[in-house]
Amino acid sequence: MSREWPENLGVGKPYDTDERIEDYLESLYWTKNKNEIKAKVFETKVIESTLKSTSASSSDYLGAILMKKAGREKEATDLLNRKIENEPKNLIAQWNLAKFNGENEKAENLLHKIEVENGSSFYNPKVRDTGLALILAIIDLNK
């Protein structure tokens, strides 16, 4: 359902969509159902989309953890560091790296800072990266 773009609700599918969250969830589904081949297809899509992404978003975290799973941890770390270099004030880029590195206290502090600076909560977001709340929920489900 999340991949449908009914034309009666607008102009149809946007030209450039970020479906990393949907692809990640689908990879989890296939993994849980013991179909590693299909799971790998969606994991690869998330990784490839993350490598092509030009601006930092919370979806980069999903790509990084899948890269780590695939034995590409250094490449993932380098990618997250480049995102910070390109957007040094982007708190989500900083959160991605802190969370990826297991710096949970730093990641929590960054989440609080994101919330305070945007005058919002993750369930009532006023940030440009509206996928962050869903990614946090995904992380909680996979603990």
C-alpha positions as CSV (number, residue, x, y, z in Angstrom):
1,M,0.0,0.0,0.0
2,S,2.8,2.4,0.8
3,R,4.2,2.0,-2.7
4,E,0.9,3.0,-4.4
5,W,0.5,6.5,-5.8
6,P,-3.2,6.9,-6.7
7,E,-3.5,9.6,-9.3
8,N,-6.9,10.6,-7.9
9,L,-5.0,11.9,-4.9
10,G,-2.6,14.1,-6.8
11,V,-0.4,13.9,-9.8
12,G,0.8,10.3,-9.4
13,K,4.1,9.0,-8.3
14,P,6.8,11.7,-7.7
15,Y,9.8,11.6,-10.0
16,D,12.3,10.8,-7.2
17,T,11.1,8.8,-4.3
18,D,13.0,7.5,-1.3
19,E,11.7,4.1,-0.5
20,R,14.5,2.9,1.8
21,I,12.2,2.6,4.8
22,E,9.7,0.5,2.8
23,D,12.5,-1.6,1.3
24,Y,14.1,-2.1,4.8
25,L,10.7,-3.2,6.2
26,E,10.2,-5.6,3.3
27,S,13.7,-7.1,3.9
28,L,12.8,-7.7,7.5
29,Y,9.6,-9.4,6.4
30,W,11.4,-11.7,4.1
31,T,14.1,-12.5,6.7
32,K,11.4,-13.3,9.2
33,N,9.8,-15.6,6.7
34,K,13.1,-17.3,6.0
35,N,13.4,-16.1,2.4
36,E,17.0,-14.8,2.4
37,I,17.1,-14.4,-1.3
38,K,14.2,-11.9,-1.4
39,A,15.5,-10.2,1.8
40,K,18.9,-9.7,0.2
41,V,17.2,-8.0,-2.9
42,F,15.6,-5.4,-0.6
43,E,18.7,-5.0,1.5
44,T,20.7,-4.3,-1.6
45,K,18.2,-1.7,-2.8
46,V,18.5,0.1,0.5
47,I,22.3,0.1,0.3
48,E,22.4,1.2,-3.3
49,S,19.9,4.0,-2.6
50,T,21.9,5.1,0.4
51,L,25.1,5.3,-1.6
52,K,23.3,7.4,-4.3
53,S,21.6,9.7,-1.8
54,T,23.1,13.2,-1.9
55,S,21.7,14.8,1.3
56,A,21.6,13.3,4.8
57,S,18.4,11.7,6.1
58,S,17.6,9.3,8.8
59,S,17.2,6.6,6.1
60,D,21.0,6.7,5.8
61,Y,21.1,4.9,9.2
62,L,19.2,1.9,7.7
63,G,21.6,1.8,4.8
64,A,24.6,1.9,7.1
65,I,23.4,-0.9,9.3
66,L,22.7,-3.1,6.3
67,M,26.2,-2.2,4.9
68,K,27.6,-3.3,8.3
69,K,25.6,-6.6,8.1
70,A,27.1,-7.1,4.6
71,G,30.7,-6.7,6.0
72,R,31.1,-3.1,4.7
73,E,31.3,-1.4,8.1
74,K,34.2,0.9,7.1
75,E,32.4,2.0,3.9
76,A,29.3,2.8,6.0
77,T,31.3,4.8,8.5
78,D,33.0,6.7,5.8
79,L,29.7,7.5,4.1
80,L,28.1,8.8,7.4
81,N,31.2,10.9,8.0
82,R,31.0,12.4,4.5
83,K,27.4,13.3,5.1
84,I,28.4,15.2,8.2
85,E,31.3,16.9,6.3
86,N,28.8,18.0,3.6
87,E,26.2,19.2,6.1
88,P,28.0,19.9,9.4
89,K,24.9,21.5,11.0
90,N,22.6,18.6,10.1
91,L,21.7,17.0,13.5
92,I,20.2,14.0,11.8
93,A,23.5,13.2,10.0
94,Q,25.2,13.5,13.4
95,W,22.6,11.2,15.0
96,N,23.1,8.6,12.2
97,L,26.8,8.3,13.0
98,A,26.4,8.4,16.8
99,K,23.7,5.6,16.7
100,F,25.7,3.6,14.2
101,N,28.7,3.7,16.4
102,G,26.7,2.7,19.4
103,E,27.1,6.1,21.1
104,N,23.6,5.9,22.5
105,E,23.9,8.7,25.0
106,K,25.2,11.1,22.3
107,A,22.4,9.9,20.0
108,E,19.8,10.5,22.6
109,N,21.2,14.0,23.3
110,L,21.0,14.7,19.5
111,L,17.4,13.5,19.4
112,H,16.5,15.9,22.2
113,K,18.3,18.7,20.4
114,I,16.4,18.0,17.2
115,E,13.1,18.0,19.1
116,V,13.9,21.3,21.0
117,E,15.3,23.2,18.0
118,N,12.3,22.2,15.9
119,G,9.6,22.8,18.5
120,S,8.1,19.4,17.8
121,S,8.0,15.8,18.9
122,F,8.7,12.8,16.9
123,Y,5.0,11.9,16.7
124,N,4.1,15.5,15.7
125,P,7.1,16.3,13.6
126,K,8.0,19.7,12.3
127,V,11.3,18.5,10.8
128,R,12.0,18.0,7.2
129,D,13.0,14.4,7.9
130,T,9.6,12.9,8.7
131,G,10.9,9.3,8.5
132,L,12.9,9.7,11.7
133,A,10.0,8.7,13.9
134,L,9.4,5.6,11.9
135,I,13.0,4.7,12.0
136,L,13.1,5.1,15.7
137,A,10.1,2.7,16.0
138,I,11.9,0.2,13.7
139,I,14.9,0.3,16.0
140,D,12.8,-0.3,19.0
141,L,11.1,-3.3,17.4
142,N,14.5,-4.8,16.5
143,K,16.0,-4.6,20.0
